[in-house]
Amino acid sequence: MTELSDKADYIERILAATKVERYFYLGICTASAAVLLLSAGFMLLQHHGDASTITSLFGSTGIITFSGTQVMRVWSDAMKFVLPAGKDDSH
């Protein structure tokens, strides 16, 4: 039981230490999603897309992907600690 408690404490410390970073990337992801939706809406309403509009679509999707992976990296690091490497639960 102590080992589980230690792991839970470790995860809580990681999440607390990276709180600002996670919210920063979440904010970037939200802003990029808004730009993506506004650009797509503009293209649909105007029935055309110029280079800047299309660039904002591709740029937003890349930023969403990057910031989403950074947020999930924290969870991945925590799970690597909790779940021992090499343990095969498929049997």
TORRO-606983 format. One line per field, with one value per residue: residue number from 1; residue in three letters; x, y, z of N, C-alpha, C, O, CB in turn. Coordinates in steps of 0.1 Angstrom, whole numbers. Each point is the difference from the previous one (the first is absolute). Glycine has a CB too. Layout:
<sites>
k	[NUM,...]
r	[ALA,...]
nX	[X,...]
nY	[Y,...]
nZ	[Z,...]
caX	[X,...]
caY	[Y,...]
caZ	[Z,...]
cX	[X,...]
cY	[Y,...]
cZ	[Z,...]
oX	[X,...]
oY	[Y,...]
oZ	[Z,...]
cbX	[X,...]
cbY	[Y,...]
cbZ	[Z,...]
</sites>
This chain:
<sites>
k	[1,2,3,4,5,6,7,8,9,10,11,12,13,14,15,16,17,18,19,20,21,22,23,24,25,26,27,28,29,30,31,32,33,34,35,36,37,38,39,40,41,42,43,44,45,46,47,48,49,50,51,52,53,54,55,56,57,58,59,60,61,62,63,64,65,66,67,68,69,70,71,72,73,74,75,76,77,78,79,80,81,82,83,84,85,86,87,88,89,90,91]
r	[MET,THR,GLU,LEU,SER,ASP,LYS,ALA,ASP,TYR,ILE,GLU,ARG,ILE,LEU,ALA,ALA,THR,LYS,VAL,GLU,ARG,TYR,PHE,TYR,LEU,GLY,ILE,CYS,THR,ALA,SER,ALA,ALA,VAL,LEU,LEU,LEU,SER,ALA,GLY,PHE,MET,LEU,LEU,GLN,HIS,HIS,GLY,ASP,ALA,SER,THR,ILE,THR,SER,LEU,PHE,GLY,SER,THR,GLY,ILE,ILE,THR,PHE,SER,GLY,THR,GLN,VAL,MET,ARG,VAL,TRP,SER,ASP,ALA,MET,LYS,PHE,VAL,LEU,PRO,ALA,GLY,LYS,ASP,ASP,SER,HIS]
nX	[8,29,-3,-27,12,24,-19,-18,26,8,-27,2,29,-9,-24,17,21,-23,-22,14,1,-32,-8,21,-14,-30,6,10,-26,-19,15,-1,-31,-4,17,-18,-27,10,10,-27,-17,17,-6,-31,-2,17,-13,35,20,15,23,-16,-21,23,18,-24,-3,29,1,-23,13,28,-13,-17,26,15,-22,-7,30,1,-25,13,29,-16,-11,29,13,-23,3,32,-8,-23,14,29,11,-14,-33,-7,-30,3,-4]
nY	[-12,12,-4,16,24,4,3,23,18,-2,12,25,9,-1,19,22,2,7,24,16,-23,-5,30,3,-23,10,28,-14,-16,25,15,-24,-3,31,-3,-25,16,26,-17,-15,27,12,-25,2,31,0,-27,1,-17,30,-18,8,-25,-21,11,-4,-31,-6,17,-16,-28,8,10,-26,-17,16,1,-32,-7,20,-15,-28,9,-1,-28,-10,7,-15,-27,-2,-2,-22,-21,-14,11,-28,1,-21,14,-23,-23]
nZ	[0,-6,-32,-1,16,-20,-25,13,5,-30,-10,19,-11,-30,6,15,-24,-23,17,-21,-21,0,-5,-24,-15,7,-14,-26,-3,0,-23,-21,3,-8,-27,-9,1,-15,-25,-3,0,-23,-19,4,-7,-27,-15,10,17,-7,3,27,-1,-4,24,20,-8,7,27,14,-5,13,26,4,-1,21,22,-1,6,26,13,-3,14,27,-7,-8,28,16,-17,5,31,-3,-18,16,-29,-7,7,-27,14,-28,25]
caX	[-8,9,5,-11,-1,12,-2,-10,6,9,-8,-5,11,2,-11,1,12,-2,-13,1,4,-11,-10,5,-2,-14,-4,5,-8,-13,1,2,-13,-8,5,-3,-14,-3,6,-9,-12,2,1,-14,-9,5,1,13,11,13,11,1,-10,4,12,-4,-6,11,8,-8,0,13,1,-9,6,12,-4,-7,10,7,-9,-1,13,0,-7,9,11,-5,-4,13,4,-9,0,14,3,2,-11,-9,-13,-8,-3]
caY	[12,11,2,7,14,7,3,10,13,4,5,13,9,3,9,13,7,3,5,12,-5,-7,10,7,-7,-1,13,1,-10,6,12,-6,-6,11,5,-10,1,12,0,-9,7,11,-6,-5,11,8,-9,0,0,6,-7,2,-7,-14,-1,0,-14,-10,4,-3,-14,-3,5,-9,-13,2,3,-11,-10,5,-2,-15,-5,-1,-13,-11,-1,-5,-14,-8,-2,-9,-13,-4,-4,-14,-9,-4,-4,-6,-14]
caZ	[0,1,-13,-7,6,-5,-14,-1,4,-11,-11,5,-1,-15,-5,7,-5,-14,-2,-8,-14,-6,-3,-11,-13,-2,-6,-14,-8,-1,-9,-13,-5,-4,-13,-10,-2,-7,-14,-8,-2,-9,-13,-4,-3,-12,-12,-5,10,-5,6,14,7,0,9,14,2,2,11,12,2,5,14,9,2,8,14,6,4,11,12,2,4,15,4,-4,9,12,-2,-1,13,7,-6,-2,-13,-2,5,-10,6,-10,3]
cX	[9,5,-11,-1,12,-2,-11,5,9,-8,-6,10,3,-11,0,12,-2,-13,0,3,-12,-11,5,-2,-15,-6,4,-9,-14,0,1,-13,-10,4,-4,-15,-4,5,-9,-13,1,0,-13,-9,4,1,13,10,12,11,1,-10,4,12,-5,-7,11,8,-7,0,13,2,-9,7,12,-4,-7,10,8,-8,0,14,1,-7,9,11,-5,-3,13,5,-9,0,15,2,3,-11,-10,-13,-9,-4,-11]
cY	[13,4,7,14,9,4,10,14,5,6,14,11,4,9,14,8,5,7,12,-4,-6,10,9,-7,-2,13,2,-9,6,12,-5,-6,11,6,-10,1,13,1,-9,7,11,-6,-4,12,8,-8,1,-1,6,-7,2,-8,-15,-3,-1,-13,-10,4,-3,-15,-5,4,-8,-13,1,3,-11,-11,4,-2,-15,-5,-1,-13,-12,-2,-6,-15,-9,-3,-11,-14,-4,-4,-15,-9,-2,-5,-6,-14,-1]
cZ	[0,-14,-9,4,-5,-15,-2,4,-10,-11,4,-1,-14,-5,6,-6,-15,-3,-10,-15,-7,-4,-11,-14,-2,-6,-14,-9,-2,-10,-15,-6,-4,-14,-11,-4,-7,-14,-8,-2,-10,-15,-5,-4,-12,-12,-7,11,-6,8,15,8,0,9,15,4,4,12,13,3,6,14,10,2,10,15,6,4,12,13,3,5,15,5,-4,9,13,-1,-1,14,7,-6,-3,-14,-1,6,-11,6,-10,2,9]
oX	[-4,2,4,-3,-2,3,1,-3,0,4,0,-2,2,3,-3,-1,6,-5,-8,-6,-3,-6,-8,-6,-4,-9,-8,-4,-6,-9,-5,-2,-7,-9,-4,-4,-8,-7,-3,-6,-10,-5,-4,-7,-9,2,1,-3,6,-2,3,3,-2,1,6,1,-1,4,6,1,0,6,4,0,1,5,1,-2,4,5,1,0,7,6,1,3,7,2,0,6,5,-1,6,-8,5,1,-6,-1,-12,-9,-4]
oY	[10,12,9,9,11,11,9,10,12,11,9,11,12,10,9,12,9,0,1,6,2,-1,4,6,0,0,5,3,-1,1,5,1,-2,3,5,0,0,5,3,-1,2,6,1,-1,5,6,-2,3,-6,-8,-9,-5,-7,-10,-7,-4,-7,-9,-5,-4,-9,-7,-3,-5,-8,-7,-2,-6,-8,-3,-3,-11,-9,-7,-9,-11,-8,-8,-12,-11,-8,-10,6,-6,-6,-12,10,-11,-2,-5,-12]
oZ	[-6,-3,-7,-8,-3,-4,-9,-6,-3,-6,-8,-4,-3,-7,-7,-3,-4,-11,-9,-9,-11,-11,-8,-9,-12,-8,-8,-11,-11,-8,-9,-11,-9,-8,-11,-12,-9,-9,-12,-11,-8,-9,-12,-10,-7,-11,-12,12,-10,9,7,11,11,6,8,11,9,8,10,11,8,8,11,12,9,9,13,11,8,11,12,6,5,9,8,4,6,9,4,2,7,8,-9,-7,9,-3,-5,6,2,-6,3]
cbX	[-14,5,11,-9,-10,11,6,-14,-1,12,-6,-14,7,9,-10,-9,8,20,3,14,27,11,0,23,26,8,10,27,19,4,15,26,11,5,23,22,4,8,26,17,4,18,27,10,5,10,-25,-5,-16,-8,9,6,-16,-10,8,-4,-18,-3,4,-15,-17,3,1,-20,-8,8,-2,-18,-2,7,-15,-18,3,-6,-24,-9,4,-11,-22,0,5,-13,-30,9,5,23,10,20,14,19,27]
cbY	[-23,-18,-29,-31,-21,-23,-32,-28,-19,-29,-33,-23,-21,-32,-30,-21,-23,-19,-8,8,-5,-19,-4,4,-12,-17,5,1,-18,-8,9,-5,-18,2,7,-15,-15,6,0,-19,-7,8,-9,-19,-4,8,4,11,-14,30,13,28,23,9,19,29,13,4,23,24,6,9,26,16,2,15,26,11,1,20,23,9,19,32,20,15,27,31,19,22,32,30,-3,-1,28,17,-1,5,21,21,6]
cbZ	[18,27,9,5,23,21,4,11,26,12,1,19,24,4,4,24,20,5,32,29,19,24,31,24,15,27,31,19,21,32,28,17,25,33,23,21,28,31,20,21,31,27,17,25,32,27,9,-32,22,-15,-29,-16,-18,-30,-25,-13,-25,-32,-23,-16,-26,-31,-20,-21,-32,-29,-19,-25,-32,-25,-18,-23,-25,-8,-11,-27,-17,-3,-15,-23,-6,-3,-1,30,-13,3,29,-22,14,-9,-7]
</sites>
